[in-house]
Amino acid sequence: MTNKTLNLLLSFANENRQLKKFHLNEKQQQLLPSVEDLKFFQEHGWFVTPKILAEDLIDALFIASEELYSGNKDAEIPIAGCRNWQPGDRSAVRNNEYISFQNLAFRQLSLQPIIGAIAARLMNTDTVRYFQDQLVSKEPNQPNTTKVGWHTDCSYHSNCTSNKLLTAWIPLHDVTEEQGPLVVIDRSHKWSKTDQMRGFNYDNHAEIEREFKQQGQEFHKIPIILKKGQISFHHSSLIHGSYENRSKIMRRVVVMNVQDGENRYQTFWNNGKQIHHFLDSLCRKQANGLPDYTDPAIFPIIWSEK
Ligand SMILES: O=C(O)CCC(=O)C(=O)O
């Protein structure tokens, strides 16, 4: 690992230590979900916030996304094996994972206390830790190539003991239906047999909808339309994906997964193959040698009420 990368990784812990108290100003406190909002989230599995992020912050992230795409990074991820779009790649859906380990502007976004505080309420926990993040963009003018298939995020988090993990969907501009927004399947977080749906990279929309309808489920699709500064959260068991980008601009969002304080590592096998999370080999190990999902350098606390 180069010194630059090591320092950047460890600075997650340093920045967090400097935060010390997790604080919201009065205006931000008004933006926290109400009791009705929490009931809505429990019933439906998703929740849209008011404008919680400043336009300046989003504009800086937009610029950071351009920098990442041009190969201008603050650090390189020290191990191979994650998706990391670069010029020349042909995929019309650009997927760059672990962006907080590549660019400091994304790291600042991950540490925003308002995101952690809202997540804490939705997960009913006193501690929220970063788990992973990615930049997902969809090229314009690429018919039939920019759908994201129906999937559940818990399918990709099988090494987690908790079933409370949450995803924050954070667009870098206003998002209209034409631009290929997130689409959630209302209330599907309560359905059974959805924990192995790894369809992100496949156009499985018609097939999956047919299967669930045959089982008598309603399959109610809700596109999440947002203004710049608003974000949406969804439960890790909620089925979701997204439509084509039919607009003339590139659709860009940061997707951030967070873990509740109780979450720990567990070993997981799928069809005889052991499953690993990409960050397992970067984080510190517990006394028993297994990955430690409380490592502050890799999985920093972004909100604490302790
Ligand atoms: O941004 C998209 O199109 C899909 C995002 C997604 O799958 C997620 O937020 O978990």
The ligand as an SDF file (V2000), in Angstrom:
LIG
                    3D

 10  9  0  0  0  0  0  0  0  0999 V2000
  -28.9690    4.5670   -9.2700 O   0  0  0  0  0  0  0  0  0  0  0  0
  -29.4630    3.5700   -9.7660 C   0  0  0  0  0  0  0  0  0  0  0  0
  -29.8680    3.5750  -10.9090 O   0  0  0  0  0  0  0  0  0  0  0  0
  -29.6070    2.3150   -8.9560 C   0  0  0  0  0  0  0  0  0  0  0  0
  -29.1380    2.5270   -7.5600 C   0  0  0  0  0  0  0  0  0  0  0  0
  -29.2570    1.3590   -6.6600 C   0  0  0  0  0  0  0  0  0  0  0  0
  -29.3420    0.2400   -7.0460 O   0  0  0  0  0  0  0  0  0  0  0  0
  -29.2690    1.6130   -5.2340 C   0  0  0  0  0  0  0  0  0  0  0  0
  -29.4140    2.7660   -4.8250 O   0  0  0  0  0  0  0  0  0  0  0  0
  -29.1330    0.6480   -4.4430 O   0  0  0  0  0  0  0  0  0  0  0  0
  1  2  2  0
  2  3  1  0
  2  4  1  0
  4  5  1  0
  5  6  1  0
  6  7  2  0
  6  8  1  0
  8  9  2  0
  8 10  1  0
M  END
$$$$
